[in-house]
Amino acid sequence: MTSPGSRWDGFRRVFRLPTSADRLAREVDDELRFHIEGRIEELIAQGWSRDAAAAEAWRRFGDYVAYRREARDIDLITHHQRRRMDIIDAIRREARQSVRALARTPAFSLVALATLVLGIGATASIFTVLDAVVLRPLPYPSPDRLVSITHPVSGTAVTAGKWGVSPAGYFFFRREARTLAASGIYSTGTLSVRSSDGAARVQSAQITSSVFGVLGARPAAGRLLASDDDTPNGPIVAVLGYGFWQRAFGSDPSIVGHTIDVEGRPVLVVGVAGPDVNLPMPSAFASQADIAGFGVDVWLPLQLDPAARAVNTHPYSMLARLAPGASVDDAQRELAALTARLPEIAPSAYSPAFMRQYHFSMAVTPLQTEVVGATARVLWVVFGAVALVLLMAAANVANLFLVRLEAHRREAAVRAALGAGRAHLAVHYLSESLLLTLSAGALALLLAWGGLHVFVAVAPPSIPRLASVALGWRTVAFAGALSIALGVVFGLVPLASRRDVDTATLREGGRGLTSSRATRVVRDALIVGQMTLALVLLAAAGLMLRTVDQLRHVKPGFDPEHALTMHVHIPSSRYSGWAPVAAFHRSLQERVGALPGVRAVGGGTDAPLVSFGFCSIVWVEDHPLAPGEEPPCVKVTEAAPGFFSALGLPVRGRVPDWHDAEAGTGAVVVTRALAERFWPGENAIGRGIKGNGSRPPFYRVVGVADDVRGEGLEKPPVEAVFFPIIPMPEAPLWGPPNDLDLIVRTSLNDPTALVPTIRRTIAALDPMVSVDRVQTLTSVVQHSLARVSFILALLAIAALMALLLSAVGTYGVIAYLVTQRRSEIGLRMALGARAWEVTRLVVGHSLRLALLGAVIGTLAALATTRLLSSLLYGVQATDPVTFIGAVGFLLVVAVLASMAPARRAARVDPVEALRAS
Amino acid sequence: MPARSELDVVRGTLDLMILRALSWGPMHGLATLRWIEQRTRGELQIEDGALYPALHRLEQKNWLESEWGYTDAGRRARFYRLTPAGRRHLTAELSRWERYTIAVSRVLAPEPAR
């Protein structure tokens, strides 16, 4: 029916003051009463008695209640319509006036607009990334109840970290843990799947069927894996990933019930997972750290046997859903206690000594933290930097508003004298500032949209959930709120410093002293504030710059120039066993090595910086273990002959060749770091080392490779053993190298030119062998710098923006001051001051502010760069060289920014200046 | 109560009569009604109360504007006055009404068309 009146009506209703609806109703009543009384008088004048007249008047009136209500309703509607029109008119009027006012000072308007667009745009962009990656919950039902379960392990730099769980451990925890409602384990990898278009490498996940339950997954077609599919040695079935189903099978539901060819074996497809079903990240031992867009194409059952003998390997990542009412801490406590019982449950895998040596324990982490963790820290740092820049932009614009206000002081005084109330002035200022900030906000969203596209393209692939970064309504709302908040602040700035506007100003005719002391202090404070923030950002950027520089000088150990690496998969269905795989390796090496332009070829299970990962335990002949001592854990790989020369990794001693491999002589190469660890100061050649036990025969060290930074440029040189690709008799190795990283050293400047030829050569050998992940070794090295370079780029951009804003701000204010003080300058020059003295005055002012900003900024930076220390390499967070450089840079910029106005001040003609005042 | 379409016709006619009445000068509601009653010489029976929704609606359409004032007797009353837009609307409606009545009476006339 009718809506209550305005906001004021509500307010008035609370305090029982009459509302406009009340007033309108009363008027209708008065009007109708007047009518009826008039009628009654008329009838009485005609001779009716009072009572009869009253009855007749009421009768003639008709349905009083209905007519009264009708009239009231119409009035209410009219009232609302009129008020709406008034408001719309008022808004239009204000907007038109604001546009005109802003257009009258185009320099101010454009500079302020540009500054705000930069500030809001940058902030909105980073907010979008932060929102998509860190803030938004994972796309599973009740994501806060999901946890990741790992074993934190202490050890050397190579071995420490978080391990996955062992099969025995998983079954035990699953059975005993009361705080977990459901749990599952998985490992990820890549497989060859043959569809109608040929063989393709797809991302696969091997899971226990319970994983789907934990994730709350639903099928899009058919069914998901069930507990029957977990039966060891049972039929292997597959569930397709939704995206893969769309891409490879055109969303054809009839694929369910058919078989697909996986690694040469037929596998029955029982269903397709729903569109949002995915693992949060690859498993702990995924060699490709590309979690940005990780998606599972094929889901297969693990089919682990709970009754199998427990072994001490931890290749599986464990996910669980907390039981209702259980907290993460509860689960942590229970699982830690259960972990402590592992030696008694599975003594063949977990000895008390092992537990002690590695401080083997359990960590239950909320899944979101696990996935996003380290990246979150980085992103918050970047967001902080950008927020600082926004603050600076805001300070700049606030300053511009103040300056502009002063120029219009007379106009404001006139308005006040003419009776403009404070509220009216507030509306006037607010409409101007809101118009400015809202326009800036709209343009900023455009900028952010473009910026985000660039960001997603250049961001390192180790940023999780990158695929979900997109400009959405949350960003729009954020930018909108920011624009409105800024608009309100800027609108109130003139009001805050309006105290001195009065008739005195009018009397003075607008000239005279430049401004009140309060305004000057505020203005200078804003400039100093900007300089401070600029310095903090410069220091941070400088530190990152030095980090990248230091990392760039770190030698990886091998020679990345002119070389390629590629991943070759030799299907175990066609090549099973050591000898066939090794034979294929050999023919591969011979064929590819014969190609023109190829200088050396060699393959290994892991190439440094490409896929070095976890460690394995080894036994050293010379160091029999003390009772209770655990064997050391080092990096272990298998390398075919030719690997080292292809890598360009120098080896002292000799390198195993094909004779060694085929005869099974057990020749290995170790890295210098490992030699230093086990045989410090001695010759490692001839020493014995092996995996899988301490009984002879041992493999013999025949060569020591130079230090190689296999795991990352910022990590210490890796301790590694390179075993041959065919084991010694009686001393088995882990398994034939069906997955190879092939290194091809070329004599070409652009090694990628050889790729098609290499592919053809390999296909000619065997078309079922797939080749992917081709990259040059130089890009591999650069890739390892990616994360740090990326952060540097962002901080550098932020710092440059900050510097630019400071310069603009300084220039603007100094220029204004020079204009205002023309008469003073003219006076000085008339009294004999020389041009350079005037220049010195102006630049001196700017320099004083900059120095103050630099001092405060240095203190602030010393306190805050600490936050970066986890990202730095080779440089301290309080590195003096960087800080001095930043301060110097800032001072130079401050001087330059004030040069132009200073020179203009020096050229002031004293006669003219004095005349004008 | 008359049926809906009849009501609209009645309303429209009433509006026109009110506008006509007020074209002679501002009046309050009762005076307007009396003026109409006099002119129709009692032929048309209009419920008193029906006037007020009509007046308020005409004000909503900006053809009338109202103002509280005092009668000669010193009583407080709401006076209505034609706006320029109302005057224009009245002129247009009057000519339409004339054309309408002439057309209808031609149809209803007793003599044959020839």
Chai-1 contact restraints between the chains, C-beta under 6 A:
chainA,res_idxA,chainB,res_idxB,connection_type,confidence,min_distance_angstrom,max_distance_angstrom,comment,restraint_id
A,E31,B,R78,contact,1.0,0.0,6.0,A-B,restraint_1
A,F34,B,A77,contact,1.0,0.0,6.0,A-B,restraint_2
A,H35,B,G29,contact,1.0,0.0,6.0,A-B,restraint_3
A,H35,B,L30,contact,1.0,0.0,6.0,A-B,restraint_4
A,G38,B,L30,contact,1.0,0.0,6.0,A-B,restraint_5
A,R60,B,D48,contact,1.0,0.0,6.0,A-B,restraint_6
A,F61,B,D48,contact,1.0,0.0,6.0,A-B,restraint_7
A,F61,B,G49,contact,1.0,0.0,6.0,A-B,restraint_8
A,G62,B,E47,contact,1.0,0.0,6.0,A-B,restraint_9
A,G62,B,G49,contact,1.0,0.0,6.0,A-B,restraint_10
A,Y67,B,G49,contact,1.0,0.0,6.0,A-B,restraint_11
A,Y67,B,Y52,contact,1.0,0.0,6.0,A-B,restraint_12
A,E70,B,P53,contact,1.0,0.0,6.0,A-B,restraint_13
A,A71,B,Y52,contact,1.0,0.0,6.0,A-B,restraint_14
A,A71,B,P53,contact,1.0,0.0,6.0,A-B,restraint_15
A,A71,B,H56,contact,1.0,0.0,6.0,A-B,restraint_16
A,I74,B,H56,contact,1.0,0.0,6.0,A-B,restraint_17
A,I74,B,R57,contact,1.0,0.0,6.0,A-B,restraint_18
A,I74,B,Q60,contact,1.0,0.0,6.0,A-B,restraint_19
A,D75,B,H56,contact,1.0,0.0,6.0,A-B,restraint_20
A,T78,B,Q60,contact,1.0,0.0,6.0,A-B,restraint_21
